Amino acid sequence: MTKFTSKIRGIRNIEDASELLLLLTNDNQKVQFAIEYATKAHHGQYRKSGEEYIIHPILVGCIVAYLGGDEEMVVAAVLHDVVEDTPRTIEDIEENFGESIKDIVDGLTKIDQIREENLLPSSNIDEKLMRSAMTFRKMLVKSIDDIRILVVKLCDRTHNILTLDALKPEKQKRIAEETLVVYAPIAHRLGISKLKNILEDGSFRYIFPKEFQHIESFLQENEQRIDLKLNDFISKVESKLHDNELTENFFSLESRIKHRYSIYLKLQRKGVSIDEVLDLLAVRIIVENEMDCYKVLGIIHTGFKPLVARFKDYIAIPKENGYQTIHTTVFHEGSLFEVQIRTKKMHHTAELGVAAHWKYKSGGIAPKTNWIKGIGDSKVQDHEFFETAKEELYSDEIVVHTPKGDTYPLPSGATALDMAFAIHTEIGERARGCLINKKRQPLLTKLKNGDLVKILLDDKPILRCTWISSLKTTRAKNYIKHACNQRVKEIDTLVGYSILSTFLKKSQKEVQSFLEKNFLLDLVSKIPYNNSVLDELLSKYKKSASLLTKFKPERKRDLEFDNIIITANIAVNEIHFDHCCHPKYLDDIVAFISKKGKAIIHHKQCDNAKKDLEDGVKAVKVRWAGVNNTILRLSISLDNKKGSLAEVVSFLANEGVNINMLHVGTEDLDSPTTTIIVAEFPNKTVEKTKKKLKEKFKIIEILENKDAYKE
């Protein structure tokens, strides 16, 4: 696709753009009409580069056509900005081009409109992340009914990335960041590697220009040496195949150098130099059928010494996005080469993913798209949705097996509990243990590629709110989070009744009767968090009491014990943290009053606490003292040079940040290292400090260090 994208970049006028699109669509009359219609609609509009705006949608249509998109997709691509940027309406589109094209254009328009919506201010969520999350979600929801909307949108963003040079640096970076975290992962999941690579490398050069240039310079400076190594290896492979009576008609050979962003990720994850990237150089052997793939594999393994740990058979066990290829890594002349073996159909699917089935009418395995509905229907907030979905969308994949031989693809790092939920929700909620390769293991054991896993079941569901942070899949996380939120609401209601009952010195049955009579039940769950709600309910009860039973409450007061504040109208002389749940600082907690006036502190989701609430043990309001800080987890990429870590630590100290934990990753003399810091940021300056951090250091990620029960 490199030649094609170069041609796209070089087109600067409507005539050349239209000529290319009509060439790709065999002079399709409906496409011709769409070009004329959109050209009139966009007349007088120009891009930042000074070019007429219509060139952009026509070239997006070219990319769609190149990928094999059908007539409706190409026409919709040409029209995709008409409703958004001109007086034309969606009804005009339907009248002139039909309902199906109207639906695609409408979906694309509604995705773009998210940029015009007002975002609610937030002190905890980065605005760029929120915008990306909202766009991301909108894309998936709109594509549930028609995957073509998603593909056209990817082509639109591809042309944007190819023409970023005309924009100001800050806008280049913003678009590149959104592309890397939203669009490239979707292209990956749809199996469209051609677009994924363009989106990643195009974004990489604007987000990390120094790192991009470092890799680019290495490849340019070593171009001759790399070409000689590749050509020599290709020659040896051809000789081995010919020696085994395989003619030129039997196979074709391609070579590739790993694309820039993939090299960068390897340097970050592995802490190695470019020379040590094992799959930097690769040769691809394309044959006619599956049996030929295994025949070629045998020849390669007998002709070259394989690196056994690097062997993967994605033909027998395809990836979720339909990818099928045998990967093996072999030694030759002191270097390592990755060899990929696939059929022509598999090659089409690997390059074009879901689009291969439009372009070639037949092909390998179609990428599964049910994940779009699964993620798009998620009920979590936008920023939570993005955090939970991004790992599942774009991570290395493993495949595990059940004793019956069923296979389940999972993201790398997934646990046995993730697999249980992948099998069925009921299996996940009742899982009590597992056998991995016939050995008993904990449910949070991380699975490896090829593991044989049997899930052991309990008779009833088991709720494990503390385990959410250890899970990898959206399905498992969302189910447990929803179940735990339901439990929190149930417990908050019980705590609310108990606190109100304690203040009023009435039974919970009497309190409930009063609340029902006055239509106040919806306020009960807010009592543990909101003093004004408690005061309001006490006031209403006082007014409703009869003259004979006039309510005279004792004075409500705050009692401070070290880092705990108790709010009560009864005597409390000391506090005690119960041994059963060990709540840590800032966890959600509940306090019960013993007969001797002692406040017993539990985590709010502790089973024993729930039992005490159901048994009617008196509760009082409780909160942590001195909650003036936000705990954040920072992932920072540091250059391996003297003083780089000290510079970060010194900066945080000057900003009044208290470091709780610091972990430095694997170091290498030539590569950056990832450092993890957990620290308390003053609430008053947290956003300002985060902004300074991003400007001064290479920040990979900033996350809130939340209560494990609520992760």
C-alpha positions in Angstrom: 0.0 0.0 0.0 3.1 2.3 0.2 2.9 3.2 -3.5 -0.8 3.9 -3.2 -0.5 6.2 -0.2 2.4 8.0 -1.8 0.2 8.7 -4.8 -2.6 9.9 -2.5 -0.2 12.3 -0.8 0.8 13.8 -4.1 -2.7 14.6 -5.4 -3.4 18.3 -5.1 -6.4 19.0 -7.4 -10.0 17.8 -8.0 -9.3 16.4 -11.5 -6.5 14.0 -10.4 -8.5 12.9 -7.3 -11.7 12.2 -9.4 -9.7 10.4 -12.1 -8.1 8.1 -9.5 -11.4 7.3 -7.9 -13.2 6.6 -11.2 -10.3 4.4 -12.2 -10.6 2.4 -9.0 -14.4 2.0 -9.4 -14.4 1.3 -13.2 -16.1 4.7 -14.0 -19.1 3.9 -11.8 -21.9 6.3 -12.6 -23.2 6.6 -9.1 -19.7 7.4 -7.9 -19.5 10.0 -10.7 -22.8 11.6 -9.5 -21.6 11.6 -5.9 -18.4 13.5 -6.9 -20.4 16.1 -8.8 -22.9 16.4 -6.0 -20.3 16.8 -3.2 -18.2 19.2 -5.3 -21.1 21.6 -5.7 -22.0 21.2 -2.0 -18.4 22.0 -0.8 -17.8 24.8 -3.3 -15.8 27.6 -1.8 -14.5 25.5 1.1 -10.8 24.9 1.6 -8.5 22.9 3.9 -5.7 24.4 6.0 -3.3 23.4 3.2 -5.1 25.8 0.9 -6.5 22.9 -1.3 -10.1 22.7 -2.2 -11.9 20.8 0.5 -13.7 18.3 -1.9 -10.3 16.7 -2.6 -10.3 15.2 0.9 -13.6 13.2 0.7 -12.8 12.1 -2.9 -9.5 10.7 -1.7 -11.2 9.0 1.3 -13.4 7.3 -1.3 -10.2 6.2 -3.1 -8.9 4.6 0.1 -12.3 2.8 0.6 -12.3 1.6 -3.0 -8.6 0.4 -2.8 -9.7 -1.7 0.2 -12.5 -3.2 -1.8 -15.4 -1.3 -0.3 -18.7 -1.7 -2.2 -20.4 1.1 -4.2 -22.4 2.3 -1.2 -19.3 2.6 0.9 -17.4 4.6 -1.7 -20.4 6.9 -2.4 -20.8 7.5 1.4 -17.1 8.3 1.7 -17.4 11.0 -0.9 -20.5 12.4 0.8 -19.3 11.9 4.4 -18.8 15.6 5.2 -21.7 17.0 3.2 -24.3 17.1 6.0 -21.8 18.2 8.6 -20.2 21.1 6.6 -22.7 22.2 4.0 -26.4 23.3 3.9 -27.4 19.8 2.5 -29.5 17.7 4.8 -29.6 14.0 5.5 -33.0 14.0 3.8 -31.3 15.4 0.7 -28.8 12.5 0.8 -31.6 9.9 1.0 -33.6 11.5 -1.8 -30.6 11.5 -4.2 -28.7 8.4 -3.1 -31.1 6.1 -1.3 -31.7 4.9 2.3 -28.6 2.6 2.7 -26.1 5.4 1.7 -28.1 7.8 3.9 -27.7 5.5 6.9 -23.9 5.3 6.4 -23.6 9.1 6.0 -25.8 9.7 9.0 -23.7 7.3 11.1 -20.5 9.1 10.1 -22.1 12.5 10.7 -23.2 11.6 14.2 -19.7 10.4 15.1 -18.2 13.7 14.0 -20.9 15.8 15.9 -19.4 14.6 19.2 -16.7 17.3 18.8 -19.4 20.0 19.0 -20.9 18.8 22.2 -20.1 20.6 25.5 -18.1 18.4 27.8 -18.9 18.5 31.5 -15.9 20.0 33.5 -14.0 17.4 35.6 -11.0 17.7 37.8 -10.1 14.0 37.5 -10.4 13.2 33.9 -8.1 14.5 31.2 -10.3 16.3 28.6 -8.4 14.7 25.6 -9.0 11.3 27.1 -12.7 12.1 27.6 -13.1 13.3 24.0 -11.4 10.2 22.7 -13.5 8.0 24.9 -16.7 9.6 23.7 -15.7 9.4 20.0 -14.6 5.8 20.5 -17.9 4.8 22.1 -20.0 6.7 19.5 -18.1 4.9 16.7 -18.8 1.5 18.2 -22.5 2.2 18.9 -23.1 3.5 15.4 -21.3 0.5 13.8 -23.3 -2.2 15.7 -25.8 -2.3 12.8 -23.4 -1.6 9.9 -19.7 -2.4 10.2 -19.1 -0.4 7.0 -19.5 2.9 8.9 -16.5 1.9 11.0 -14.4 1.1 7.9 -15.2 4.3 6.1 -14.4 6.3 9.3 -11.0 4.5 9.5 -10.3 5.5 5.9 -11.3 9.1 6.7 -8.8 9.2 9.6 -6.1 7.5 7.4 -6.3 10.4 4.9 -6.2 12.9 7.8 -3.0 11.3 9.1 -1.4 11.3 5.6 -2.1 15.1 5.4 -1.2 16.3 8.9 1.7 18.4 7.7 -0.6 21.4 6.9 -1.8 21.8 10.5 -0.2 23.5 13.5 2.0 21.3 15.8 -0.5 21.3 18.7 -3.3 20.1 16.5 -1.1 17.6 14.8 -0.3 16.0 18.2 -3.9 16.0 19.3 -5.1 14.3 16.2 -2.2 11.8 16.3 -2.9 11.0 20.0 -6.6 10.3 19.3 -5.6 8.2 16.2 -3.2 6.1 18.3 -5.7 5.4 21.1 -8.9 5.1 19.2 -8.6 4.4 15.5 -5.5 2.2 15.2 -6.8 -0.3 17.8 -10.1 -0.6 15.9 -8.2 -1.2 12.6 -6.2 -3.9 14.5 -9.4 -5.6 15.8 -10.9 -5.6 12.3 -7.7 -7.1 11.0 -7.0 -4.3 8.5 -3.2 -4.3 9.1 -2.6 -2.0 6.1 -4.5 0.8 7.7 -3.3 0.0 11.2 0.3 0.4 10.2 -0.3 3.7 8.5 -2.3 5.1 11.4 0.3 3.9 14.0 3.4 5.1 12.1 1.8 8.4 11.1 0.7 9.1 14.7 4.1 8.0 16.1 6.1 10.6 14.2 4.0 13.5 15.6 3.6 12.2 19.2 7.3 11.1 19.7 9.2 12.9 16.9 12.7 12.2 18.6 12.0 8.5 19.0 10.6 8.3 15.5 13.7 10.0 14.1 16.0 7.7 16.1 14.4 4.6 14.6 14.2 6.1 11.1 17.9 7.2 11.2 18.9 3.7 12.3 17.0 2.0 9.4 18.4 4.5 6.9 22.0 4.3 8.1 21.8 0.5 8.1 19.7 0.2 5.0 22.4 -1.5 2.9 23.4 -3.9 5.7 19.7 -4.8 6.3 19.1 -5.4 2.6 22.1 -7.6 2.2 21.1 -9.7 5.2 17.5 -10.0 3.9 18.6 -10.8 0.4 21.1 -13.4 1.6 18.5 -15.1 3.7 15.8 -15.0 1.0 18.3 -16.6 -1.4 19.0 -19.4 1.1 15.2 -20.0 1.7 14.6 -20.2 -2.1 17.4 -22.7 -2.4 16.0 -24.9 0.4 12.6 -24.8 -1.3 14.0 -25.6 -4.7 16.1 -28.5 -3.2 12.8 -30.0 -2.1 11.4 -29.8 -5.6 9.1 -26.7 -5.0 9.1 -24.6 -8.2 8.6 -20.8 -8.5 4.9 -21.5 -9.3 4.4 -23.2 -6.0 5.2 -20.2 -3.8 6.0 -16.5 -3.7 8.4 -14.7 -1.3 8.1 -11.3 0.3 10.3 -9.6 2.9 9.5 -6.9 5.4 11.1 -4.7 8.1 9.0 -4.3 11.2 7.1 -0.9 11.0 8.4 2.0 13.1 5.8 2.1 15.9 6.0 -1.7 16.5 9.8 -1.3 16.9 9.2 1.5 19.4 6.8 -0.7 21.4 9.3 -3.5 21.5 12.0 -1.2 22.7 9.7 0.0 25.5 8.4 -3.3 26.6 11.5 -5.4 26.3 14.2 -2.8 27.2 16.4 -3.9 24.2 18.2 -2.1 21.5 16.9 -2.1 17.9 19.5 -4.8 16.9 18.0 -7.1 19.6 14.4 -6.9 18.3 13.9 -10.6 17.3 11.3 -10.0 14.6 12.9 -6.9 13.0 13.4 -8.8 9.8 10.9 -11.1 8.3 10.3 -13.2 5.2 6.8 -14.2 4.2 6.2 -17.3 2.1 2.8 -17.5 0.4 1.5 -20.8 -1.0 -1.8 -22.2 -2.4 -3.3 -24.3 0.5 -3.0 -25.1 4.2 -1.2 -28.4 3.6 1.5 -26.5 1.6 2.0 -24.3 4.6 3.0 -27.2 6.8 5.1 -28.7 4.1 7.1 -25.4 3.8 7.4 -25.3 7.6 9.0 -28.7 7.6 11.5 -27.5 5.0 12.3 -24.3 6.9 12.8 -26.2 10.2 15.1 -28.8 8.7 17.1 -26.2 6.8 17.5 -23.7 9.6 17.7 -24.0 13.3 14.4 -22.8 14.8 13.9 -20.8 18.0 11.3 -23.1 19.5 9.9 -20.5 22.0 9.0 -18.2 19.0 6.8 -20.7 17.1 3.1 -19.9 16.7 0.5 -21.7 14.6 -2.3 -19.2 13.9 -3.6 -21.4 11.1 -4.7 -24.2 13.5 -5.9 -21.5 16.0 -6.8 -18.3 14.2 -6.8 -14.9 16.0 -10.2 -13.2 16.7 -9.6 -10.8 13.8 -9.4 -13.7 11.4 -5.6 -13.6 11.1 -4.1 -17.0 10.0 -0.3 -17.5 9.5 2.4 -19.8 10.8 5.1 -17.8 12.6 8.5 -19.3 13.3 11.9 -17.7 14.0 15.1 -19.2 12.8 18.9 -18.6 13.0 21.0 -17.7 10.0 24.5 -16.4 9.9 24.4 -15.1 13.5 21.1 -13.3 13.0 17.4 -14.1 13.7 14.8 -14.0 11.0 11.0 -14.4 11.4 9.4 -16.6 8.8 5.7 -16.3 8.1 3.9 -18.9 6.1 0.3 -18.5 4.8 -2.0 -19.1 1.8 -3.1 -16.4 -0.6 -6.5 -16.2 1.0 -4.9 -15.9 4.4 -2.7 -13.2 3.0 -5.7 -11.2 1.8 -7.3 -11.4 5.2 -4.1 -10.5 7.1 -3.7 -7.4 5.0 -7.3 -6.2 4.7 -9.2 -8.0 7.5 -12.9 -7.5 7.2 -12.4 -5.6 3.9 -10.9 -8.7 2.2 -14.3 -10.3 1.9 -15.6 -7.3 0.0 -12.5 -7.0 -2.3 -12.0 -10.7 -3.1 -15.5 -12.0 -2.5 -14.0 -15.0 -0.7 -11.1 -15.4 1.6 -10.0 -16.8 4.9 -11.8 -16.5 8.2 -13.9 -13.4 8.6 -13.0 -11.3 11.6 -15.5 -11.6 14.4 -17.4 -8.4 15.1 -19.6 -9.4 18.0 -17.2 -7.5 20.2 -18.6 -4.2 18.8 -22.0 -4.9 20.3 -20.5 -6.2 23.6 -18.3 -3.2 24.1 -20.7 -0.6 22.6 -23.6 -1.8 24.9 -21.5 -1.3 28.1 -23.2 0.8 30.7 -20.1 2.3 32.3 -19.1 6.0 32.2 -17.2 7.1 29.1 -13.8 7.3 30.7 -14.3 3.9 32.4 -15.5 2.5 29.2 -12.4 3.6 27.4 -10.1 2.2 30.0 -11.7 -1.2 30.1 -12.1 -1.5 26.4 -8.7 -0.4 25.2 -6.8 -3.4 26.6 -9.2 -5.9 25.1 -9.1 -4.1 21.7 -5.4 -3.8 21.4 -3.2 -6.3 23.2 -1.3 -9.4 22.3 -3.5 -12.4 22.1 -3.2 -15.9 23.6 -5.4 -18.9 22.9 -6.4 -21.4 25.7 -8.3 -24.7 25.6 -11.0 -26.5 27.6 -10.7 -30.2 28.2 -13.4 -30.7 25.5 -11.1 -29.1 22.9 -12.9 -25.7 22.7 -10.6 -22.8 22.1 -10.9 -19.3 23.6 -8.8 -16.3 22.4 -7.9 -14.0 25.3 -5.8 -10.9 25.7 -2.2 -11.5 27.0 -2.2 -11.4 30.8 -5.8 -12.8 31.1 -6.6 -15.0 34.1 -8.5 -18.2 34.5 -11.4 -16.1 35.8 -11.3 -14.1 32.5 -11.6 -17.4 30.7 -14.6 -18.5 32.9 -16.5 -15.3 31.9 -15.5 -15.8 28.2 -17.1 -19.3 28.3 -20.3 -18.0 29.9 -21.4 -15.4 32.5 -22.8 -18.1 34.7 -19.5 -20.0 34.6 -17.7 -16.8 35.6 -19.9 -15.9 38.5 -19.9 -19.5 40.0 -16.2 -20.2 39.4 -14.5 -21.3 42.7 -11.2 -22.6 41.3 -9.5 -24.1 38.2 -7.2 -26.8 36.9 -4.5 -25.5 34.6 -2.8 -28.3 32.7 -4.4 -30.6 35.2 -2.9 -28.8 38.3 -5.0 -26.9 40.8 -4.3 -23.2 40.5 -5.9 -19.9 41.8 -8.5 -18.3 39.6 -6.3 -15.2 39.2 -3.4 -17.2 37.7 -2.3 -15.6 34.4 -2.8 -18.0 31.5 -0.2 -18.8 28.9 -0.7 -19.6 25.2 -1.9 -23.2 24.8 -2.9 -23.8 28.4 -5.5 -26.5 29.1 -8.0 -25.0 31.6 -10.9 -26.5 33.5 -13.1 -24.2 35.6 -14.4 -25.7 38.9 -17.8 -24.4 39.9 -19.7 -23.6 43.1 -23.4 -24.2 43.6 -24.1 -20.4 43.9 -22.6 -17.1 42.6 -19.5 -15.7 44.3 -18.9 -12.0 44.3 -15.2 -10.9 44.2 -15.1 -7.1 44.1 -11.4 -7.0 45.1 -10.4 -9.0 42.0 -11.5 -6.5 39.3 -8.0 -4.9 39.0 -6.5 -8.3 38.2 -8.8 -9.0 35.3 -8.1 -8.2 31.6 -11.3 -8.7 29.7 -14.1 -6.2 29.4 -16.7 -8.8 29.8 -15.4 -10.0 33.2 -14.7 -6.5 34.5 -18.0 -5.1 33.5 -20.0 -8.0 35.0 -18.2 -7.9 38.4 -18.2 -4.1 38.4 -22.0 -4.1 37.8 -22.6 -6.7 40.5 -20.4 -4.9 43.0 -22.1 -1.6 42.3 -25.5 -3.2 42.9 -24.1 -4.6 46.2 -22.7 -1.2 47.2 -26.1 0.4 46.6 -27.8 -2.4 48.7 -25.2 -1.9 51.5 -25.5 1.9 51.4 -29.2 1.5 51.8 -28.8 -0.8 54.8 -26.1 1.6 56.3 -28.5 4.5 55.7 -31.3 2.8 57.6 -29.0 1.9 60.4 -27.5 5.4 60.8 -30.9 7.0 60.8 -32.2 4.4 63.3 -29.3 5.2 65.6 -29.8 8.9 65.5 -33.6 8.6 66.0 -33.3 5.9 68.6 -36.0 4.0 66.7 -36.2 0.5 65.2 -35.3 0.2 61.5 -38.9 -1.0 60.9 -40.2 2.3 62.4 -37.7 4.3 60.4 -38.7 2.5 57.2 -42.4 3.1 57.8 -41.7 6.9 58.3 -39.7 7.1 55.1 -42.3 5.2 53.0 -45.1 7.3 54.4 -43.3 10.5 53.4 -41.9 9.2 50.0 -38.3 9.6 51.1 -37.0 6.1 50.4 -34.8 7.3 47.5 -32.7 9.4 50.0 -31.7 6.5 52.3 -28.7 5.3 50.2 -27.2 8.9 50.3 -27.0 9.1 54.0 -23.6 7.5 54.4 -22.0 10.2 52.1 -24.1 13.3 52.6 -24.5 15.1 55.9 -27.1 17.5 54.5 -29.4 14.5 53.6 -29.1 13.2 57.1 -29.9 16.6 58.5 -32.9 16.9 56.1 -34.3 13.6 57.2 -33.8 14.4 60.9 -35.6 17.7 60.4 -38.5 16.1 58.5 -38.9 13.5 61.3 -38.9 16.2 63.9 -41.7 18.1 62.2 -43.8 15.0 61.7 -43.5 13.8 65.3 -46.7 14.3 67.4 -46.8 16.7 70.4 -47.0 13.7 72.7 -43.9 12.1 71.3 -42.0 15.2 70.4 -38.6 14.3 69.0 -35.7 15.8 70.9 -32.5 14.6 69.3 -29.2 14.7 71.1 -26.7 17.0 69.5 -24.9 15.6 66.5 -21.1 16.0 66.7 -17.9 15.0 65.0 -15.4 12.8 67.0 -11.9 12.4 65.5 -9.7 9.4 66.2 -6.3 9.6 64.4 -7.4 9.3 60.7 -11.0 8.5 61.3 -13.9 10.9 61.9 -17.1 9.6 63.5 -20.3 11.6 63.3 -22.8 10.6 66.0 -25.2 11.7 68.7 -24.2 8.9 71.1 -21.0 8.3 73.1 -18.1 6.8 71.2 -14.9 6.3 73.2 -12.5 4.5 70.8 -12.3 2.8 67.3 -11.1 -0.6 66.2 -10.4 -2.0 62.7 -11.8 -5.5 62.5 -9.4 -8.2 61.4 -11.7 -9.7 58.8 -11.4 -7.2 55.9 -8.4 -4.9 56.7 -9.7 -1.7 55.1 -6.9 0.6 53.9 -6.8 4.4 53.7 -9.5 5.9 51.5 -11.4 2.6 51.1 -15.2 2.8 51.6 -15.9 1.9 55.2 -18.8 1.5 57.7 -18.7 1.8 61.5 -20.7 -0.2 64.0 -21.2 0.7 67.7 -20.6 -2.0 70.3 -22.3 -2.1 73.7 -19.2 -0.6 75.3 -19.2 2.5 73.0 -16.5 1.2 70.7 -16.7 1.9 66.9 -15.8 -1.2 64.9 -14.6 -0.3 61.4 -15.2 -2.7 58.4 -14.8 -2.3 54.7 -18.2 -1.6 53.3 -18.2 -4.7 51.2 -17.1 -7.0 54.0 -19.4 -10.0 54.3 -19.3 -9.7 58.1 -20.4 -6.1 57.8 -23.3 -7.0 55.6 -24.4 -9.6 58.2 -24.2 -7.1 61.0 -26.3 -4.7 59.0 -28.9 -7.4 58.3 -28.9 -8.3 62.0 -29.7 -4.7 63.0 -26.3 -3.7 64.6 -26.2 0.1 65.1 -24.1 2.0 62.6 -22.8 5.6 62.7 -21.5 7.9 60.0 -17.8 7.5 59.4 -15.2 9.1 57.1 -11.5 9.4 56.7 -9.8 12.4 58.1 -7.4 14.6 56.1 -8.7 13.6 52.6 -6.9 16.4 50.9 -4.9 14.4 48.4 -5.5 12.4 45.3 -3.4 9.2 44.9 -2.2 8.7 41.3 -0.2 6.0 39.6 2.3 7.4 37.1 4.0 5.4 34.3 7.0 7.5 33.0 9.4 6.6 30.2 12.9 7.8 31.4 16.1 7.9 29.3 18.7 5.8 30.9 21.1 8.6 31.8 22.5 9.8 35.1 20.1 12.0 37.1 16.9 11.3 35.0 15.1 9.6 37.9 16.4 12.2 40.4 14.9 14.9 38.2 11.4 13.4 38.4 11.6 12.9 42.2 12.9 16.4 42.7 10.1 17.8 40.5 7.4 16.0 42.5 8.9 17.1 45.8 8.8 20.7 44.7 5.2 20.3 43.7 4.3 19.1 47.2 3.7 15.5 46.0 4.4 12.7 48.5 5.7 9.5 46.9 4.3 6.2 48.3 5.9 3.7 45.9 8.5 3.8 43.2 9.5 1.0 40.8 12.1 1.2 38.1 11.7 -1.2 35.2 14.4 -3.2 33.4 17.3 -1.0 32.3 19.4 -1.1 29.2 22.3 1.2 28.2 20.7 2.3 25.0 17.0 2.3 25.7 14.5 4.1 27.9 13.1 2.5 31.0 9.6 2.6 32.4 9.3 3.8 35.9 6.1 3.4 38.0 5.4 5.9 40.8 2.4 5.9 43.1 2.1 9.2 44.9 -0.3 11.6 46.8 -1.0 14.8 44.9 -2.5 17.8 46.7 -6.1 18.2 45.5 -5.8 21.9 45.0 -2.9 21.6 42.5 -3.4 18.1 41.1 -4.5 19.1 37.6 -1.8 21.8 37.3 0.9 19.3 38.4 -0.4 16.7 35.9 -0.1 19.2 33.1 3.4 20.2 34.1 4.4 16.5 34.2 3.1 15.9 30.7 5.0 18.9 29.4 8.3 18.0 31.2 8.5 14.2 31.0 7.5 11.4 28.7 4.3 10.3 30.4 2.9 6.9 29.3 -0.1 6.9 31.6 -1.7 8.5 34.6 -4.3 6.6 36.5 -6.1 7.1 39.8 -5.1 4.5 42.4 -8.7 3.5 43.4 -10.2 1.3 46.1 -9.6 -2.3 45.1 -13.2 -3.1 45.8 -14.3 -0.6 43.2 -11.6 -1.1 40.5 
